[in-house]
Amino acid sequence: MFRRKLTALDYHNPSGFNCKDETEFRNFIVWLEDQKIRHYKIEDRGNLRNIHSSDWPKFFEKYLRDVNCPFKIQDRQEAIDWLLGLAVRLEYGDNAEKYKDLVPDNAKNTDNATKNAEPLINLDVNNPDFKAGVMALANLLQIQRHDDYLVMLKAIRILVQERLTQDAVAKANQTKEGLPVALDKHILGFDTGDAVLNEAAQILRLLHIEELRELQTKINEAIVAVQAIIADPKTDHRLGKVGR
């Protein structure tokens, strides 16, 4: 419950502090006043330091009143938390120059996540070196020129992700083994008057048919996916119809 504040105050055992242990609790209050809060003068801390005295609860109750703590001695956990908050504020006031430039860890993580999500956000698009580099990459990858260099850079990123990753290159290098086709067994349906053109036309027609087959396969897969969603009708006799 108090670990973060105790850690911030450099307490020797922030994770193992047990406020229910009376001796540990009293020693902790003495440490907090001596090292962090320092509300009393050194010569006035004698009663608080006398942790073995039977009157120590009275001294502690007076201490709470003196530091204007809104909680009573019976509200031990609330009082400790309030005193820790006071100590942290005083610690920061004493070392404001030391802590003013510190950034919370969660803010650092947020900034890093933002930078990772938008790697182009901090680029100087007017830098000549940036423009020259983007243009060189665009020419190398044969990407259409654009007036906005960021647009070209995004196009380069997309091409690299889709075509030049290890998986994409491996997939492109895979050779598809096909069956030999006898062109003379396939009727073209027309005659160009040139045997070479006729053969080229037959090859193009076969390739086109193959593309149509792949398209039909994808259409069939889409139909099956849709049917899997809607092919389980539920009957509602009150409505006198079948369906969702």
Secondary structure as UniProt FT lines:
FT   HELIX           3..8
FT   TURN            9..10
FT   TURN            14..16
FT   TURN            19..20
FT   HELIX           22..31
FT   HELIX           32..37
FT   HELIX           42..44
FT   HELIX           46..49
FT   TURN            51..52
FT   TURN            54..55
FT   HELIX           56..66
FT   TURN            67..68
FT   TURN            73..74
FT   HELIX           76..94
FT   HELIX           96..99
FT   TURN            100..101
FT   HELIX           105..117
FT   TURN            119..122
FT   TURN            125..126
FT   HELIX           128..140
FT   TURN            141..142
FT   HELIX           149..163
FT   HELIX           166..173
FT   HELIX           183..185
FT   HELIX           195..230
FT   STRAND          235..236
FT   TURN            237..240
FT   STRAND          241..242
//
